[in-house]
Amino acid sequence: MKVYCIAYSLPTEKRVAVIETIKKFAGWWHYTDNMWLIATDKSPTEIYETFSSHLSGKEKDMVLIIEVGKNFYGLLPQEAWEWLEDYVPE
């Protein structure tokens, strides 16, 4: 299983549908506005395809899906660091 960061800039009506889809993944965490982490065996393309029907592909719809590795640092609540330690593989 891998962890991916999903970052997006979407109009509100599309954002709601995308968030509902993201929450269907078994392992997810939401730290900041417009960014989610999910743990899954799916590829970035497969992840995108789960919610692409809610997007128009126009200029205002922006989505980036990146694999997360162990090299991270920042300022987050303790439970966020625990989630990362539990889900991000070595």
C-alpha positions, 0 to 999 in steps of 0.5 A: 500500500502507498500513500498519495497526496491529493491537492486540488483547486476546484469550484465549491460544487465540484469540491464536495463531490470529490471529497465524498469520493476521497472519503470512500478510501479506507485510509485517509487523512485531511490536514489542510484545505484542498489537500488530502492524504490517502493510503491505497493500492491504486495508482495515481491514474486510478485514484484520479479516475474515481472522481474524474467524472465530477471534473470538467477538465477546464482551466479552473479544475486543477488536481495533483496526485503525488506519492508520499515518501518518508522524507517529510517535515512540517508543523501538524498536530501529533495525530497527523504525524502518527497517521503518517508513521502508520501509513507511509511505507519505508 
